[in-house]
Structures are given as structure tokens and as C-alpha cells.
Amino acid sequence: MWEYTEKTKDHFLNPRNVGVINEPDGIGEVGSLACGDALKLTFKLGKDRRIADAKFQTFGCASAIASSSALTEMMKGLTLEDAGKITNEDIADYLGGLPKEKMHCSVMGRDALEKAITYYRGESEKKVEGEIICECFGVTDLEIKRAVTENALKTIEDVTDYIKAGGGCGKCHEKIQAIIDQQFGGIQILPSMKKKVLTNIQKIKLIEETLIREIQPALAKDGGNIELVDVDGDKVTVKLRGTCATCSKSQITLKNYVETKLRELVSDSLEVQEVN
């Protein structure tokens, strides 16, 4: 269960400025329903060229709603120049802090604001630059470098918390590691678990630990969860919960992410199957 501040809870339960401004001066849209988070931000300037009103619509978790609500409150009364200086850390600080696993929600707000200001200025939206590193969430190497540099991220888990990169199939972990190494001089991301012969009790314990530490947090970002049901030899039976239980791509997640992660960190002979 995430630990939320009272201010975060308030902005989630009583969000400010929900909706869309008619004939807005600025529009910024980020994310997608497919990846579990989406935000539309609009603002209107007053006669003094300061932001007179700001509204949002979001599809996402409590942190996404609270972050969007907080951002609209922070923007009001600012010039575009000052609004453009708002960082994701500023949004999180305004709320009294966010769980590190939810920092990507504040990043989404920062990105929507940048796009809205770009729209107002009539500038072309920046084309996707750099190499796509995380294909699951369409995150580039430049976006990862920016997140790592601005927020002093030192682990793959940190990067996933901020911009979701690495939270899907896991194939991009090596490239994310290389980016962090380049910035911080070779800090190791995740402790490598040496493969060894495990007793059944050791295997079950390691599977449980991997589910709790690695897999459940990644699924929780999109409202999903997973529960260990049984371990019989190399057959691991699980039950998907939350959005994962009804997602049309659940079997892809099960095989390409859950099974891959368990084979990587526990035993390469494991097979994962779902129980209804």
C-alpha cells in the first residue's frame, strides 16, 4: 500500500480544476490509455499575460489525479516563463512528497505543461529524438538521460518509477543500465542473483521475494497485481488481479514479463501459468 500525504489525498479526493477550458490558449496532452496514464492540460491567459485559469482531465491512479490537480493550482497567476520553470520535483514537493514508485505522475504533469506552452507559442512539437530504448512505453535514450540527470536516478527501478522505462518486458534493462553507468560511472543497478541449485523451500521464497520486489510494483503502476498460488517443481501458478485480470494483453504480460523476470532472477527452467 502506498503511503500518501494528507495533501495528496485531499487533491485526489477533492481534485481542483477538473475539465477543459473553452478556447484555451494552451493545450498539452501526454501519455495514452494503452500505457495506463493519460493527461490533458489546458490553460487561459488573462489580460496581464499571466495564467488566469488552468484545467485538466486525466486517466490514471490517485497520484496522477493529485499531481494534475496540484499543477493547475501552481500554474495560476504565473507568467509562462515562470510556469515553464515548474519541475516534477516541484509538483511532488507541493503535495508534501510522492511515493518514489509514483514519481512518473509528476513527470507526466511537467511534460503536459511543456507541451501546452509550446502550443501557445505556436512552436512545432518536438519530434521524437533519440533511440527508442523501452519499446513497451516508447521511451527514448534522451528521455532517460534527462530523467537520470535531473533527478539523480541511480537504479533501473528509479528510472521506472519516474518515466516507466524498464517496467514492461525488461529487455531494455541493459541499455538503461548503460545510460546510468555513463552518468554515474558504473553503479550497479540490481544485485545479480547467481544461479544455483535451490531447495523447493528456497525456490518458493525466492519466487515470493521476486514477485513482491520486482513484479508487483511494476504491475501496480497500471492498477494491476499478481498473487502466487502454488509452486510445483518448475511450474509456478499465479492469479492476476486488478486491471491485469481483465486486460486483453494479460497473457503477453504473463509470459514476456512475469515468466521472463522469474527465469532471470530465480531459475531459467520456470514456467508460469495462470489459474482462473
C-alpha positions as CSV (number, residue, x, y, z in Angstrom):
1,M,0.0,0.0,0.0
2,W,1.4,3.4,-1.0
3,E,2.0,6.0,1.7
4,Y,0.3,9.3,0.7
5,T,0.4,12.6,2.4
6,E,-2.8,14.2,3.6
7,K,-2.4,16.9,0.9
8,T,-2.1,14.2,-1.8
9,K,-5.2,12.5,-0.5
10,D,-7.0,15.8,-0.5
11,H,-6.1,16.6,-4.1
12,F,-7.2,13.1,-5.1
13,L,-10.5,13.1,-3.3
14,N,-11.2,16.7,-4.0
15,P,-9.4,17.5,-7.3
16,R,-9.3,21.1,-8.3
17,N,-9.8,22.5,-11.8
18,V,-11.2,19.3,-13.4
19,G,-12.4,19.8,-17.0
20,V,-11.4,21.5,-20.3
21,I,-11.2,25.3,-20.9
22,N,-13.2,26.6,-23.8
23,E,-11.0,28.2,-26.4
24,P,-7.8,27.7,-24.4
25,D,-4.5,29.4,-25.1
26,G,-2.5,26.3,-24.3
27,I,-3.2,22.6,-24.7
28,G,-0.9,19.8,-23.7
29,E,-1.7,16.1,-24.0
30,V,0.7,13.3,-22.8
31,G,0.5,9.6,-22.1
32,S,-2.0,7.2,-23.5
33,L,-4.8,5.0,-22.3
34,A,-2.8,2.0,-23.5
35,C,0.0,2.6,-21.0
36,G,-2.4,3.3,-18.2
37,D,-1.8,7.1,-17.8
38,A,-3.1,10.0,-19.9
39,L,-3.3,13.7,-19.1
40,K,-4.9,16.7,-21.0
41,L,-3.9,20.1,-19.6
42,T,-5.4,23.4,-20.8
43,F,-4.8,27.0,-19.7
44,K,-6.1,30.5,-20.4
45,L,-4.1,33.7,-20.1
46,G,-5.5,36.9,-18.6
47,K,-5.1,40.4,-19.8
48,D,-1.9,40.7,-17.8
49,R,-0.5,37.7,-19.8
50,R,-0.5,35.6,-16.6
51,I,-2.2,32.3,-16.4
52,A,-5.7,33.1,-15.3
53,D,-7.2,29.6,-15.4
54,A,-6.0,26.0,-15.8
55,K,-7.9,22.8,-16.0
56,F,-7.1,19.1,-16.5
57,Q,-8.6,15.8,-17.5
58,T,-6.6,12.6,-16.5
59,F,-6.9,8.9,-16.7
60,G,-4.7,7.3,-14.1
61,C,-4.1,6.5,-10.4
62,A,-4.6,8.6,-7.3
63,S,-1.1,10.1,-7.8
64,A,-1.8,11.1,-11.4
65,I,-5.0,12.9,-10.3
66,A,-3.4,14.6,-7.3
67,S,-0.4,15.7,-9.4
68,S,-2.5,17.1,-12.1
69,S,-4.7,19.0,-9.6
70,A,-1.7,20.4,-7.8
71,L,-0.1,21.5,-11.1
72,T,-3.2,23.5,-12.1
73,E,-3.1,25.3,-8.7
74,M,0.6,26.0,-9.0
75,M,0.2,27.5,-12.5
76,K,-2.4,30.1,-11.8
77,G,-1.1,33.6,-11.6
78,L,2.3,32.8,-13.1
79,T,3.8,34.1,-16.3
80,L,4.5,31.5,-19.0
81,E,8.2,32.0,-18.3
82,D,7.8,31.2,-14.6
83,A,5.3,28.3,-15.2
84,G,7.8,26.8,-17.6
85,K,10.3,26.5,-14.7
86,I,8.0,24.2,-12.7
87,T,9.7,20.8,-12.4
88,N,8.3,17.4,-11.5
89,E,10.0,17.7,-8.1
90,D,8.2,21.0,-7.5
91,I,4.9,19.2,-8.1
92,A,5.8,16.4,-5.7
93,D,7.0,18.9,-3.1
94,Y,3.8,20.9,-3.4
95,L,2.0,17.7,-2.4
96,G,4.3,17.0,0.5
97,G,6.1,14.2,-1.4
98,L,5.0,11.3,-3.5
99,P,5.9,7.6,-3.2
100,K,9.0,7.1,-5.4
101,E,7.1,4.5,-7.3
102,K,4.6,7.2,-8.4
103,M,7.0,10.0,-9.4
104,H,6.2,9.3,-13.0
105,C,2.9,11.0,-12.4
106,S,4.6,14.3,-11.6
107,V,6.8,13.9,-14.6
108,M,3.7,13.5,-16.8
109,G,2.4,16.8,-15.4
110,R,5.7,18.6,-16.2
111,D,5.6,17.2,-19.7
112,A,2.0,18.3,-20.3
113,L,2.8,21.8,-19.2
114,E,5.8,22.0,-21.5
115,K,3.5,20.9,-24.4
116,A,0.8,23.4,-23.5
117,I,3.3,26.3,-23.5
118,T,4.8,25.1,-26.8
119,Y,1.2,25.0,-28.3
120,Y,0.6,28.6,-27.1
121,R,3.8,29.9,-28.6
122,G,3.0,28.3,-32.0
123,E,6.1,26.2,-31.9
124,S,6.2,22.8,-33.5
125,E,6.1,20.0,-31.1
126,K,9.4,18.4,-30.7
127,K,9.8,15.3,-32.8
128,V,10.8,12.2,-31.1
129,E,14.5,12.4,-30.9
130,G,17.0,9.7,-30.0
131,E,16.8,6.0,-29.9
132,I,13.7,4.2,-28.5
133,I,15.1,2.2,-25.6
134,C,11.9,1.0,-23.9
135,E,9.6,-0.3,-26.6
136,C,6.9,-1.2,-24.1
137,F,6.4,2.5,-23.2
138,G,8.1,4.3,-26.1
139,V,10.8,5.9,-24.0
140,T,14.0,7.2,-25.7
141,D,17.5,7.3,-24.6
142,L,17.3,11.1,-24.4
143,E,14.3,11.0,-22.1
144,I,16.1,8.5,-19.9
145,K,19.2,10.7,-19.8
146,R,17.1,13.7,-18.8
147,A,15.3,11.9,-16.0
148,V,18.6,10.4,-14.7
149,T,20.4,13.8,-14.8
150,E,17.6,15.9,-13.4
151,N,16.6,13.5,-10.6
152,A,20.0,11.8,-9.8
153,L,18.5,8.4,-10.6
154,K,20.9,5.6,-9.9
155,T,18.9,2.3,-10.5
156,I,16.7,0.9,-13.1
157,E,13.9,0.8,-10.5
158,D,14.3,4.5,-10.0
159,V,14.1,5.1,-13.8
160,T,10.9,3.0,-14.0
161,D,9.4,4.9,-11.1
162,Y,10.0,8.3,-12.9
163,I,9.2,7.5,-16.5
164,K,8.1,3.9,-16.6
165,A,11.0,2.8,-18.8
166,G,12.0,-0.7,-17.9
167,G,8.7,-1.6,-16.3
168,G,7.5,-3.9,-19.1
169,C,9.3,-6.9,-20.6
170,G,12.7,-6.0,-19.2
171,K,14.6,-6.3,-22.4
172,C,15.8,-2.7,-22.2
173,H,17.4,-3.1,-18.7
174,E,20.9,-3.5,-20.1
175,K,20.6,-0.2,-22.2
176,I,19.1,1.7,-19.2
177,Q,22.0,0.4,-17.1
178,A,24.5,1.7,-19.7
179,I,22.9,5.2,-19.6
180,I,23.1,5.3,-15.8
181,D,26.7,4.0,-15.9
182,Q,27.6,6.7,-18.3
183,Q,26.2,9.3,-15.9
184,F,27.5,7.9,-12.6
185,G,30.5,5.9,-13.6
186,G,29.3,2.3,-13.4
187,I,27.0,2.0,-10.4
188,Q,25.3,-1.4,-10.5
189,I,21.6,-1.3,-10.7
190,L,20.2,-4.5,-9.4
191,P,22.0,-7.1,-7.4
192,S,22.7,-10.1,-9.7
193,M,21.4,-13.3,-8.3
194,K,23.8,-16.2,-9.0
195,K,22.1,-19.2,-10.3
196,K,22.4,-22.2,-8.0
197,V,20.6,-25.4,-7.1
198,L,17.7,-24.4,-4.9
199,T,15.7,-26.5,-2.5
200,N,12.0,-26.3,-3.0
201,I,11.6,-24.0,0.0
202,Q,14.4,-21.7,-1.2
203,K,12.8,-21.6,-4.6
204,I,9.4,-20.7,-3.3
205,K,10.8,-18.0,-1.0
206,L,12.9,-16.5,-3.9
207,I,9.8,-16.5,-6.2
208,E,7.8,-14.7,-3.5
209,E,10.5,-12.1,-3.0
210,T,10.8,-11.5,-6.7
211,L,7.1,-11.0,-7.1
212,I,7.0,-8.6,-4.2
213,R,10.2,-6.6,-5.0
214,E,10.2,-6.6,-8.8
215,I,6.9,-7.7,-10.4
216,Q,4.1,-6.4,-8.2
217,P,5.4,-2.8,-8.2
218,A,5.6,-2.7,-12.0
219,L,2.1,-4.1,-12.4
220,A,0.7,-1.8,-9.7
221,K,1.7,1.3,-11.8
222,D,-1.2,0.4,-14.2
223,G,-3.6,-0.8,-11.5
224,G,-2.7,-4.5,-11.7
225,N,-1.4,-7.1,-9.3
226,I,-0.3,-10.7,-9.1
227,E,-0.7,-13.4,-6.4
228,L,1.3,-16.5,-6.0
229,V,-1.0,-19.6,-5.8
230,D,1.3,-22.6,-6.0
231,V,4.8,-23.9,-6.9
232,D,5.0,-27.4,-8.2
233,G,8.5,-28.2,-9.3
234,D,9.3,-25.7,-12.1
235,K,5.6,-24.9,-12.6
236,V,4.6,-21.6,-11.0
237,T,0.8,-20.9,-10.7
238,V,-0.3,-17.4,-10.2
239,K,-3.5,-15.4,-10.2
240,L,-3.7,-11.9,-11.9
241,R,-5.6,-9.2,-10.0
242,G,-6.9,-5.7,-10.7
243,T,-6.6,-4.4,-14.3
244,C,-4.3,-7.3,-15.2
245,A,-7.2,-9.8,-14.7
246,T,-9.3,-8.2,-17.4
247,C,-6.6,-6.9,-19.7
248,S,-6.6,-8.4,-23.2
249,K,-2.8,-8.5,-23.2
250,S,-2.5,-10.3,-19.8
251,Q,-1.0,-13.5,-21.4
252,I,1.7,-11.4,-23.0
253,T,2.4,-9.8,-19.6
254,L,2.4,-13.2,-18.0
255,K,4.9,-14.8,-20.4
256,N,7.0,-11.9,-21.7
257,Y,7.4,-10.1,-18.3
258,V,6.5,-12.3,-15.3
259,E,7.9,-15.6,-16.6
260,T,11.0,-13.8,-18.1
261,K,11.7,-12.0,-14.8
262,L,11.3,-15.2,-12.7
263,R,13.6,-17.1,-15.1
264,E,16.2,-14.3,-14.9
265,L,16.2,-13.9,-11.1
266,V,15.2,-17.4,-9.8
267,S,15.6,-20.3,-12.3
268,D,15.7,-20.4,-16.1
269,S,13.6,-23.5,-16.1
270,L,10.5,-22.0,-14.5
271,E,7.1,-21.9,-16.4
272,V,4.4,-19.6,-15.3
273,Q,0.7,-20.4,-15.7
274,E,-2.5,-18.6,-14.6
275,V,-5.3,-20.0,-12.6
276,N,-8.8,-18.7,-13.2
